[in-house]
Amino acid sequence: MSRIQYDYVSDHTKFINEEMKKNPEWRIDQIKGRAIWWDKPQDVKQNETYASAKVPQKSYPYDVLFDS
């Protein structure tokens, strides 16, 4: 049985870690970017409205007469 290497770090991870050490201001840009795309306030009622308005998809959407 082979031994699992828990200390393995990929070349990509090494590269990113080195670049982050060279450019610590990237962390701030990373946080700003996350705020733009991911960290959004959620409106529960609006999400419920969207969920209730969904139309069930046909089993095969490319054949218009399949589910008739």
ZABA-328986 format. One record per residue (C-alpha): residue in three letters; x, y, z. Coordinates in pm, whole numbers, plus 32768, in hexadecimal, padded with zeros to 4 digits. Layout:
% residues N
AlaXYZ
...
//
This chain:
% residues 68
Met800080008000
Ser808581567FA7
Arg80B182738098
Ile7FCE83A18064
Gln808884E6803B
Tyr7FCB85E98102
Asp80D886EF80C7
Tyr80B486EC7F4B
Val808188437EAD
Ser803888627D39
Asp8106893F7C54
His7FDA8A1C7C1E
Thr7FA68A4E7D94
Lys81178A9B7DC2
Phe81068B9C7CAA
Ile7FD18C467D39
Asn80648C4D7E98
Glu81A88CE87E18
Glu80EB8DEF7D51
Met80108E437E7E
Lys814B8E767F51
Lys81DC8F5D7E45
Asn8093901C7E1C
Pro7FD890307F68
Glu7EEC91377ED6
Trp7E5290217E06
Arg7DA28FA67F3F
Ile7CDD90EC7F4D
Asp7C8790CD7DDA
Gln7C1D8F667E18
Ile7B318FD37F2F
Lys7AA090EA7E56
Gly7A6C8FF87D36
Arg79BA8F017E15
Ala78D790167E95
Ile787A90747D30
Trp781F8F167CBE
Trp77C58E437DEF
Asp77818EFE7F31
Lys76268F817EE4
Pro750F8FBD7FDF
Gln73F68EC27FAE
Asp72878F1D7FA8
Val71CE8DE7801F
Lys70788E537F9F
Gln71018EA57E47
Asn71B08D527E38
Glu706A8CA57E96
Thr6FB58D667D82
Tyr70BA8CFB7C82
Ala70A78B907CF5
Ser6F2A8B887CE1
Ala6F2C8C217B83
Lys6FFE8B0C7AEB
Val6F588A4479D8
Pro6F9B88CD79D7
Gln707F886878BA
Lys700B876577BE
Ser70BA861677C7
Tyr714D8652766D
Pro714387C6761C
Tyr71A287A674AB
Asp706F86DF7444
Val6F3987BA745A
Leu6E4486987436
Phe6EEE859F751E
Asp6E2685EE765D
Ser6CD8862D75B1
//
